Amino acid sequence: NGNQWPEACEGFPEFYRELGNTDIRFGVISSGHHKFIRQCFELWGLEAPELIISDDIMRSPSASHIPREERTKPSVGPFRMAVEQDRTIKKTNSV
């Protein structure tokens, strides 16, 4: 159809931009790769969120404290990593 790939879900760019006008923090939890997720946001003309929990993160040493069987959705591991990373981001941004 001539459209760019991957296409953002209908309405997502507008929704994401509107979040920038609020105190709501946005993050991505995905089985995809960090680089691809960032490239998608760039393709859509959006700044990627600081908080991205990707397969790359869940396979890295930073996730070694989470049991292997809990490192994929729908297990809680990716959500635990998101909370930990969000706390780190908040500490870094408050300095």
FIKOL-291663 format. One line per field, with one value per atom (N, C-alpha, C, CB): atom name; residue number from 1; y, x, z; residue in one letter. Coordinates in steps of 0.001 Angstrom, whole numbers, plus 500000, padded with zeros to 6 digits. Atoms other than C-alpha are relative to their C-alpha. Glycine has a CB too. Layout:
marlo = CA  ...
gufi = NUM  ...
y = Y  ...
x = X  ...
z = Z  ...
mido = A  ...
This chain:
marlo = N  CA  C  CB  N  CA  C  CB  N  CA  C  CB  N  CA  C  CB  N  CA  C  CB  N  CA  C  CB  N  CA  C  CB  N  CA  C  CB  N  CA  C  CB  N  CA  C  CB  N  CA  C  CB  N  CA  C  CB  N  CA  C  CB  N  CA  C  CB  N  CA  C  CB  N  CA  C  CB  N  CA  C  CB  N  CA  C  CB  N  CA  C  CB  N  CA  C  CB  N  CA  C  CB  N  CA  C  CB  N  CA  C  CB  N  CA  C  CB  N  CA  C  CB  N  CA  C  CB  N  CA  C  CB  N  CA  C  CB  N  CA  C  CB  N  CA  C  CB  N  CA  C  CB  N  CA  C  CB  N  CA  C  CB  N  CA  C  CB  N  CA  C  CB  N  CA  C  CB  N  CA  C  CB  N  CA  C  CB  N  CA  C  CB  N  CA  C  CB  N  CA  C  CB  N  CA  C  CB  N  CA  C  CB  N  CA  C  CB  N  CA  C  CB  N  CA  C  CB  N  CA  C  CB  N  CA  C  CB  N  CA  C  CB  N  CA  C  CB  N  CA  C  CB  N  CA  C  CB  N  CA  C  CB  N  CA  C  CB  N  CA  C  CB  N  CA  C  CB  N  CA  C  CB  N  CA  C  CB  N  CA  C  CB  N  CA  C  CB  N  CA  C  CB  N  CA  C  CB  N  CA  C  CB  N  CA  C  CB  N  CA  C  CB  N  CA  C  CB  N  CA  C  CB  N  CA  C  CB  N  CA  C  CB  N  CA  C  CB  N  CA  C  CB  N  CA  C  CB  N  CA  C  CB  N  CA  C  CB  N  CA  C  CB  N  CA  C  CB  N  CA  C  CB  N  CA  C  CB  N  CA  C  CB  N  CA  C  CB  N  CA  C  CB  N  CA  C  CB  N  CA  C  CB  N  CA  C  CB  N  CA  C  CB  N  CA  C  CB  N  CA  C  CB  N  CA  C  CB  N  CA  C  CB  N  CA  C  CB  N  CA  C  CB  N  CA  C  CB  N  CA  C  CB  N  CA  C  CB  N  CA  C  CB
gufi = 1  1  1  1  2  2  2  2  3  3  3  3  4  4  4  4  5  5  5  5  6  6  6  6  7  7  7  7  8  8  8  8  9  9  9  9  10  10  10  10  11  11  11  11  12  12  12  12  13  13  13  13  14  14  14  14  15  15  15  15  16  16  16  16  17  17  17  17  18  18  18  18  19  19  19  19  20  20  20  20  21  21  21  21  22  22  22  22  23  23  23  23  24  24  24  24  25  25  25  25  26  26  26  26  27  27  27  27  28  28  28  28  29  29  29  29  30  30  30  30  31  31  31  31  32  32  32  32  33  33  33  33  34  34  34  34  35  35  35  35  36  36  36  36  37  37  37  37  38  38  38  38  39  39  39  39  40  40  40  40  41  41  41  41  42  42  42  42  43  43  43  43  44  44  44  44  45  45  45  45  46  46  46  46  47  47  47  47  48  48  48  48  49  49  49  49  50  50  50  50  51  51  51  51  52  52  52  52  53  53  53  53  54  54  54  54  55  55  55  55  56  56  56  56  57  57  57  57  58  58  58  58  59  59  59  59  60  60  60  60  61  61  61  61  62  62  62  62  63  63  63  63  64  64  64  64  65  65  65  65  66  66  66  66  67  67  67  67  68  68  68  68  69  69  69  69  70  70  70  70  71  71  71  71  72  72  72  72  73  73  73  73  74  74  74  74  75  75  75  75  76  76  76  76  77  77  77  77  78  78  78  78  79  79  79  79  80  80  80  80  81  81  81  81  82  82  82  82  83  83  83  83  84  84  84  84  85  85  85  85  86  86  86  86  87  87  87  87  88  88  88  88  89  89  89  89  90  90  90  90  91  91  91  91  92  92  92  92  93  93  93  93  94  94  94  94  95  95  95  95
y = 498800  500000  501269  499996  498843  502285  500672  500985  499406  503089  499518  499670  500400  503010  498809  501181  501142  499881  500084  498665  500316  499359  501272  499197  498874  501632  500047  499893  499840  503030  499665  501455  500242  501942  501324  499363  498791  504412  500754  499658  499150  507286  500013  499576  500057  506294  501249  498798  498808  509241  501177  500418  498895  511744  499755  500178  500369  509901  500183  498545  499924  509692  501456  499233  498575  513396  500659  500731  499431  514257  499601  499545  500418  512245  500942  498562  499058  514707  501236  500410  498845  517349  499626  500600  500472  515302  499552  498832  500567  513868  498484  500365  501447  510337  499601  499541  500504  508459  498791  499625  501066  506120  499116  500572  500936  503018  498895  499414  501110  500037  498728  500245  501343  496386  499155  499425  500702  494288  498845  500960  501094  491012  500366  498686  499520  493045  500468  501119  499529  494523  501508  499610  498595  497877  500904  500186  499172  499262  500136  499399  499966  498346  500875  498580  499185  499925  501483  499623  498596  503165  500473  500170  499635  503153  500205  498916  499815  502771  501378  498904  498679  505840  501090  500202  499015  507755  500083  499637  500055  506640  500714  498546  499370  507866  501462  499247  498602  511244  500270  500871  499885  510613  499724  499029  500286  510677  498714  501194  501260  507192  500251  498977  499828  506847  499540  499220  500446  506489  498560  500923  501302  503393  499001  500108  501071  500465  498714  500307  501325  496886  499086  499504  500818  494751  498628  500697  501304  491214  500147  499189  499761  492640  500219  501212  499734  493878  498722  501093  501188  490666  498876  499501  501000  488602  500502  499625  499400  490944  499677  501525  500212  490659  500811  500350  499188  493401  499275  501324  500775  490841  498677  499735  501293  488041  499674  499982  500243  488467  499478  501270  500494  487457  498573  500938  501379  483699  499934  499087  500096  482715  499782  498863  500305  481357  501184  498795  498819  484758  501191  500397  498875  486867  500322  499714  499721  486747  500248  498824  499778  488002  498669  501118  499169  487166  499932  499610  500021  486505  501417  499149  498691  489367  500615  499885  499513  489693  501298  498966  498746  492343  501200  499858  498915  494404  500409  499580  499689  494142  500837  498697  499238  495370  501416  499300  498668  498263  500875  499899  499233  499352  500381  499186  499721  499063  501071  498717  499024  500988  501371  499534  498732  503649  500700  499776  499416  504187  500582  498942  499512  504546  501284  498931  498805  507066  501183  499740  498929  509094  500536  499498  499562  509168  500815  498785  499314  510201  501372  499162  498727  512935  500984  499757  499087  514340  500579  499280  499509  514918  501281  498963
x = 500807  500000  500853  499080  499121  503033  500274  499430  499765  502943  501317  498851  498764  506042  499730  500600  500117  506682  501090  500080  501332  506138  499195  500106  500890  503162  499653  498714  500490  502200  498516  500257  501443  498791  499270  499651  500773  496130  499760  498663  500218  495999  501144  498770  498917  499177  500875  500855  499143  501374  499346  500375  500710  498738  499890  498590  500103  498186  501344  499518  498662  501928  500438  501018  499654  502452  499208  499727  500837  499562  500518  498539  499414  501212  501124  500528  498923  504091  499510  500684  500594  501714  499447  498886  500516  500969  501162  498985  499004  502795  500099  499658  499995  502201  501278  498733  498784  505403  499635  501097  500283  505347  501224  499592  498907  507451  499544  500514  500279  507667  500552  500613  499548  507852  499728  499267  500131  508517  500981  500208  499076  510024  500894  499220  499173  511547  501358  499304  498649  515019  500007  500971  499887  515975  500189  501170  499679  517443  498788  501192  501164  514355  498897  499474  501030  511990  500336  499873  499577  514002  499853  501468  500114  514092  498537  500643  501429  510287  499540  499149  500392  509785  500575  500476  499367  512245  499248  501487  500732  510423  498654  499789  501305  507144  500117  499233  499791  508707  499795  499079  500204  508537  501308  498897  498853  511149  499707  500301  500199  511582  499992  501101  500011  510770  501325  498828  498805  513621  499833  500291  500285  511968  499626  498872  500250  512301  500548  500657  499594  512371  499819  499165  500020  513281  500600  500767  499379  514435  501493  499781  498575  517964  500277  500483  499844  517539  499787  499010  500344  515928  501031  498629  498937  518839  501355  500110  498732  521507  500308  499963  499634  523430  499145  501456  500818  521186  498731  499632  501184  518354  500370  499145  499560  520433  499391  501505  500636  518698  498571  499999  501350  515397  500123  499219  499917  514892  499683  499035  500133  515184  498552  500868  501383  511611  499056  499486  500834  510290  500404  500074  499481  512095  499190  501398  500824  509397  498552  500074  501420  505826  499275  499411  500726  503346  500529  498569  499434  505610  500289  501284  499842  506310  501387  499751  498627  510045  500154  500803  499862  509772  499392  499351  500627  507468  500879  498600  499050  509921  501156  500540  498913  512677  499546  500507  500518  510467  499963  498588  500051  509933  501415  499290  498609  513677  500613  500843  499431  514639  499358  499814  500679  512017  500563  498491  499396  513444  501376  500115  498670  516936  499891  500757  500207  515694  499597  498914  500448  513931  501160  498880  498835  517100  500966  500732  499080  519243  499468  500238  500592  516817  499836  498668  500178  516476  501328  499297  498683  520246  500350  501082
z = 500000  500000  500000  501194  500068  499950  501328  499085  498686  503666  500581  500955  499337  505820  500914  500805  499101  507848  501040  499231  499480  510636  500231  501305  499752  510902  501486  499136  498632  514279  500002  500543  499867  515531  499810  501394  500250  514459  501303  499324  498841  516935  501000  500687  499019  518776  500007  499736  499950  517681  500718  498598  499343  518801  501510  499384  498590  522085  500700  500145  499408  522751  500167  499130  499892  522024  501131  498658  498940  524352  501382  499831  498724  527136  500425  499899  499708  526882  500734  498725  499320  528262  501379  499139  498710  531402  500885  499799  499085  534398  499862  501442  500200  533104  499258  499211  500651  532282  499148  501056  500952  529299  499878  498620  500236  528813  499075  501319  500899  526499  500624  498588  499650  527514  498769  501300  501270  524435  499899  498843  500283  523324  498806  499717  501100  520495  500472  499274  499702  520339  500203  498874  499621  521862  498770  500974  501166  518620  499073  499229  500883  516569  500588  499753  499342  519123  499850  501505  500145  519098  498548  500466  501415  515277  499598  499116  500298  515155  500453  500683  499507  517328  499093  501462  500882  515136  498668  499758  501262  511975  500111  499571  499784  513458  500401  501061  499644  514289  501481  499202  498560  518042  500737  500473  499148  520775  500771  500976  499284  522225  501506  499627  498546  525914  500606  500626  499286  528398  500471  501197  499420  529813  498906  501039  500962  527408  500598  498600  499556  528640  498798  501258  501209  525659  500287  498857  499886  525069  500297  498717  499761  525036  501486  499189  498564  528630  500800  500465  499226  529854  499838  499588  500190  528460  500507  498519  499586  529839  501467  499788  498595  533127  500979  500201  499085  534570  500432  499340  499631  534677  500667  498769  499465  536187  501363  500109  498706  539562  499866  500816  500251  537955  499454  498994  500499  537512  498503  500783  501463  533846  499561  499470  500402  533725  500213  500779  499764  534859  499126  501464  500793  532247  498757  499594  501177  529568  500431  498983  499742  529447  499803  499056  499057  530906  501436  499986  498651  533893  500466  500044  499375  536265  499753  501490  500152  535421  499224  499338  500746  532690  500732  498641  499249  534907  501182  500492  498920  537817  499458  500653  500609  535494  499674  498732  500327  534395  501252  499374  498750  538007  500433  501118  499616  538744  499104  499935  500929  535609  500202  498544  499766  536319  501236  500159  498796  539807  499686  501117  500386  538317  499190  499193  500824  535749  500886  498916  499105  538455  500829  500925  499209  540602  499149  500602  500905  537624  499618  498745  500411  536569  501142  499367  498869  540086  500498  501140  499567  540480  499303  499740
mido = N  N  N  N  G  G  G  G  N  N  N  N  Q  Q  Q  Q  W  W  W  W  P  P  P  P  E  E  E  E  A  A  A  A  C  C  C  C  E  E  E  E  G  G  G  G  F  F  F  F  P  P  P  P  E  E  E  E  F  F  F  F  Y  Y  Y  Y  R  R  R  R  E  E  E  E  L  L  L  L  G  G  G  G  N  N  N  N  T  T  T  T  D  D  D  D  I  I  I  I  R  R  R  R  F  F  F  F  G  G  G  G  V  V  V  V  I  I  I  I  S  S  S  S  S  S  S  S  G  G  G  G  H  H  H  H  H  H  H  H  K  K  K  K  F  F  F  F  I  I  I  I  R  R  R  R  Q  Q  Q  Q  C  C  C  C  F  F  F  F  E  E  E  E  L  L  L  L  W  W  W  W  G  G  G  G  L  L  L  L  E  E  E  E  A  A  A  A  P  P  P  P  E  E  E  E  L  L  L  L  I  I  I  I  I  I  I  I  S  S  S  S  D  D  D  D  D  D  D  D  I  I  I  I  M  M  M  M  R  R  R  R  S  S  S  S  P  P  P  P  S  S  S  S  A  A  A  A  S  S  S  S  H  H  H  H  I  I  I  I  P  P  P  P  R  R  R  R  E  E  E  E  E  E  E  E  R  R  R  R  T  T  T  T  K  K  K  K  P  P  P  P  S  S  S  S  V  V  V  V  G  G  G  G  P  P  P  P  F  F  F  F  R  R  R  R  M  M  M  M  A  A  A  A  V  V  V  V  E  E  E  E  Q  Q  Q  Q  D  D  D  D  R  R  R  R  T  T  T  T  I  I  I  I  K  K  K  K  K  K  K  K  T  T  T  T  N  N  N  N  S  S  S  S  V  V  V  V
